[in-house]
Amino acid sequence: MVLTPGTRLGVYDITVPIGEGGMGQVWRAIDTTLGRQVAIKILPDAFASDPERLA
């Protein structure tokens, strides 16, 4: 999944990237329901489709 600032994931508005590493990307977002900042981790596609990694 490719994110850019302004993307919306459910109730989360993606704002800026925080970091990136072997386990994926971390983005700052705003939870529009609670009105607070959160961190969202996006897993690489290979991880997201591997049941063992998801467990």
C-alpha positions in Angstrom: 0.0 0.0 0.0 1.3 3.4 -0.9 0.3 6.3 1.3 0.6 10.0 0.7 -0.3 12.9 3.0 -4.1 13.5 2.7 -4.9 9.8 2.3 -7.9 8.7 4.4 -7.9 5.2 6.0 -11.3 4.7 7.6 -11.5 7.4 10.4 -7.8 8.2 10.0 -6.4 11.2 8.0 -2.8 10.5 7.1 -0.6 13.5 7.7 3.2 12.9 7.6 5.6 10.0 7.5 7.4 9.3 10.8 9.8 6.5 9.8 10.4 3.5 7.7 12.3 0.2 8.3 12.2 -3.5 7.7 8.8 -3.9 9.3 7.1 -1.2 7.2 6.3 2.5 7.3 4.9 4.5 10.2 2.8 7.5 9.6 1.3 10.2 11.8 -2.5 10.5 11.4 -5.4 12.1 13.0 -8.2 10.0 14.4 -11.2 12.0 13.2 -13.6 10.3 15.6 -11.5 11.0 18.8 -9.8 14.2 17.5 -6.3 13.1 18.4 -3.0 12.2 16.8 -2.1 8.5 16.3 0.6 6.5 14.7 -0.3 4.1 11.8 2.0 1.2 10.8 1.7 0.0 7.2 3.2 -3.5 6.7 4.9 -4.4 3.4 2.6 -6.4 1.1 4.7 -9.6 1.6 4.1 -9.3 5.4 0.4 -8.4 5.2 -0.4 -11.5 3.1 1.7 -14.0 5.3 -0.6 -15.6 8.0 2.4 -16.5 10.2 3.7 -12.9 10.3 0.2 -11.6 11.1 -0.1 -14.0 14.0 
